């Protein structure tokens, strides 16, 4: 197994630092905090055919809709490579068990949210059956930090953990966009990212193959055509009513890439020069600032916000999602004849399920779209913050469970 880039740990610290600063500010001066993060930078007079309302640019939507699109692009790039390009452990049938576990986790989290909210939710602004998309996402960077301590830095289970958490994040945001009745999808706008992706691939991407001339290959390896296609894709996704943070994902398959990958977030990919890896590497250092700003604008935790939505959020993350992952990975997958990836034990699957019960970055992004009212959102955000306590608990639990086989780290 190849070494995972140390930038994931830096991302985690940046996110936590921004959230800690925001929480301190929020609890000391709530009015000052909200005035700052919701400060109207400028109005955006968009035509009615592009947007149903006239939006304003604020620090909140700047980070969630624009800057986080860069982070989701990097996550999507890693997930796409994991499922499409040849790799040692997660290629072909080796990827089916993690995907089955992922599907089980998504179903378990949504079902537990609906069950608990129907039983305990008392907020006047609560919508029956609403908010179920909030606990679907995970937190890739924080899960990785905990995973290193729980599974070991050289464990192949780390790559399965990253695959599950990245998939859950993207699925969670898609679910948010598809479940918002107050913002009907204008699906025809999705033709824009489709045409942008196909167009840039036909004009440039396909000419990066070995059979093209040297001039065509050099043109195909330029970055600017894919940047322009990405901008068009982002506009199309946002106009369609989906979360704009997903806007750069459709362009990923059109960008020329290496014939192989070294693993999710592998440090060795820093030496690859294909356009997809070059774009991702250019984003790495700016993403440290992006995640800090995201934590600052979205991660403020009101310590007095406890409400029924708080335990509902915790129940969906700590009970529904881990139970679904375990049933999907250890019950449904064997019943379907799907093998576990090489080097992955039952103990690893149980620990991955527990770590996936931590939810913060992407679920916080989903809160703004999936839940009504400030009180419910603050209560759910407190539940997401409390879910991170699963990390220290799992580190202790991992010391008590019988150790599984620990494959050596492949350099």
Buried (B, 14 or more C-beta within 10 A) or exposed (E): BBBBBEBBBBBBBBBBBBBBBBBEBBBEEBEEBBEBBEEEEEEEEBEEEEBEEEBEBBBBBBBBBBBBBBBBBBBBBBBBBBBBBEBBBBBEEBBBBBBBBBBBBBBBBBBBBBBBBEEEBEBEEBBEEBBBBBBBBBBBBBBBBBBBBBBBEBBBBBBBBBBBBBBBBBBBBBBBBEBBEEBEEBEEBBEBBEBBBBBBBEBBBBBBEEEBEEEBBEBBBEEEBBEEBBBBBBBBBBBBBBBBBBBBBBBBBBBBBBEEBBBBBBBBBEEBEBBBBBBBBEBBEEBBEBBBBBBBBBBBBBEEBBBBBBBBBBBBBBBBBBBBBBBBBBEBBEEEEBEBBEBBBEBBBBBBBBBBBBBBBBBBBBBBBBBBBEBBBBBBBBBBBBBBEBBEEBEEBBEEEEEBEBBEBEE
